[in-house]
Amino acid sequence: MGFHVNFYSISKRTNSTLLPTDPIESEEVVLKDGCSLLDPVLILQHAGAPYWSHFAMEGRYYKITDIRSVRNNIWEVSGTVDILASWKSEILATNAFVAYDTTPNTEISDRRLSVKTTTTRSEAAGNAFDMIGKGMAVVVNTVGETACATYVMTIAQAAGLLDTLGNWKDNLIPEVDPDDPPADWLEKIADSITQGFRQIISSGSAADCIKSAFIIPVPAGSISGTSETVMLGSFNTGVSATRRTSRGIQDAAYVAIPWQAADWRRNAPYHEIYLYIPFVGVVNFPASALIGASGLYVNVAFDETAGDALVTVAANAVSGGAANHVIGQYSTNIAANFAIGASNITPRQLATSIAAAAGVVGASLMTGGAAAVAAGTAGIAGEFNSVTPIPSSVGGAGGGAVLALFGYAPRCMTIFHDTVVAPDSVSAVIGTPANATKSLAGLSGYVETRNASVSGAMTERERLEINRYLDGGIYIE
């Protein structure tokens, strides 16, 4: 007994669930004796050679594998079941672990894509600190009549202090009345010289009462305190400066991370992140710790009486994490520090040397920047026989060693190894990583599962073949 079969001519991928629609012909056929329902052979009469690709029969769709002429206008059409089209409803009703699909992916690395050996670099300059780098101040730690004191002064004030020490003898001759007898003149001059020597050598020499002096890259006017005259022992220098009554200053700067991709390529090995931190140097951060962060805060807390600083780096706006979370802390020193010890030279020689060196430093600070400061401060170091080395972090840039190269603002650089092809250029063909259990009904395009198991009223051969197709990748269309 014969029955009618619909024939189709469509373009379809082998691993696609696309259903044939709009049959082009409907023919009466009979099944060849002994054929399989899954691999049937149809016998039919048709004028001219058929040009079909698919047919539907008994609730299943079939792909035509061969068309043979038996005799005039009698044809044998061989087919094999199109299981993805025939059981599409059962496939879409399946929940499975999906390894890849075409859902846009920004988080999971796609290791199927090769990485370029060449790199691209992008650099971002951060904003300047509020105080650091905006000027220079001289910090002088002294011993005077009011015990130990720390003074913050401008370069000009420091030069004035040292000039006072260098010219202390010029102030020893008092004013005398020419009408006074010569004996009174001599008495006044003797008293003045006696008092002068008492002041300049009290508690040792006045210059020895300067226990340390160094430069910090902060404007003197931004540091608060009380204004008073600097005393060195009992020697009144006549120089007014700001005396610190508290310790500790904080400053901060921000720099954006110049990401070169907005998806999973923000991770290693695609991105490397380097941060230049003033006074510390260049630090490398793992990209995995900064995914989701748009920038970095560089916070500096320092003791202006010694120059010691703690630099804290924090990332901001990390998805799923704290608004700002610390990713590194570094100890360093932001001062060009020179501790003055006991001297074997005379106060006059010492004071003159200090004044000369201060002039070098003052001039270099105003004209040459940090590199010139290093040359100028070497002059101070050369005048003293007891000098404390500049503190620095291991392998870092404490004391301002690299400021001439990079400056006071933080800088962030990314080195990017991109994939050979852009991920979105191949996602339609091979999908993107999903790694999640999903309902296949909510997906379209390329889908690849792991250990799929479809249920339905199909034969075991069909079930196993469907599962193999899903694990190898199909197109839901």
ABEGO torsion letter per residue (X at the ends): XBBBBBBBBBBBBAABABBBBGBABBBBBBBBBGBBAABBBBBBBBBEBBABABBBBGGBBBBBABBBBABBGBBBBBBBBBAAAAAAAAAAABBBBBABBABBBAABBBAABBBBABBBBBBBBBBBBAABGAEBBBBBBBBBAAEBBBBBBBAAAAAAAAAAAAAAAAAABBBBBAABBAAAAAAAAAAAAAAAAAAAABGEBAAAABABBBBBBBBAAABBEBBBBBBBEABBAGBBBBBBABBEBBBBBBBBBBBABABAAABOAABBBBBBBBGAEBBBBBAAAABGBABBBBBBBBBAAAGBBBBBBBBBGBBGBBABBBABBBBBBABBBBBBBBBABBAAAAAAAAAAAAAAAAAAAAAAEAAAAAAAAAAAAAABABBBBBBBBBGBABGGAAAAAAEABBBBBBBBBBBABBAAAAAAAAEBBAGBBBBAAABBEBBBBBGBBBBEABBAAAAAAAAAAAAAEBBBX
